Amino acid sequence: MTALILRDIRIGVRAGGGMLIGILFFLAVIAVVPFAVGPDLNLLARIGPAILWIGALLASLLGLDRLFQADREDGSLDLMVMAGHDQPLSLTVFAKCVAHWLTTGLPLVVVSPALGLLMNMEPAAILATSLTLLAGTPAVTFIGATGAALAVALPRGGLLVSVMVLPFVIPVLIFGVMAAYGAVEDPAPFTQPFLLLCALTLFFAALGPLAAGAALKAASD
């Protein structure tokens, strides 16, 4: 499983792997916001956590269609499905999700403090938003794995994956933004939505690979 994670990380960091594209898209979303809302720095600071979350969420959706696409093209996906007797397919999917998040979600978390400064956010808001992104973006990957597995047989399933996944990631967005704003207004309200966000990530970390594995088996039949 470690070898699979390292292999997918190498693929992810290559040109066209999606890591740089996600960061650039994240930056583009944040960069255009001041043009839309005007030069009011106080307003930018107030909406900063929500904008960072929306940008990170959309950037995370970009590369989900490639989660299993390369494996399907080189035939290794069929080998993974057939090897399900030796190692559960859900564990293989889990490993691929971890590698995908390390190359797409984690870079977004790393650059989010710098983008928070561009939004004139306070240090407490930047820290809270970064923590919620760290806890919540893995859930987007685990949810997206099921959509990617359902669309893996389609020649152009990228948009379909985003459409299928988007309704299920709304709760992650809600609790992430709630926790970020709670930390700014009062330290106490941060804890409950943050713990709920962590619970959502753990829930989808368990359910997502199982559902994606079942979808991959169905697609291979």
Buried (B, 14 or more C-beta within 10 A) or exposed (E): EEEBBEBBBEBBBEEEBBBBBBBEBBBEBBEEBBEEEEEEEEBBBBBBBBBBBBBBBBBBBBBBBBBBBBBBEEEBBEEBBEEBEEEBBBBBBBBBBBBBBBBBBBBBBEBBBEBBEBBBBEEBBBBBBBBBBBBBBBBBBBBBBBBBBBBBBBEEBBEBBBEBBBEBBEBBBBBBBBBBBBBBEEEEBBEEBBEBBBEBBBEBBEBBBBBBBBBBEEBBE
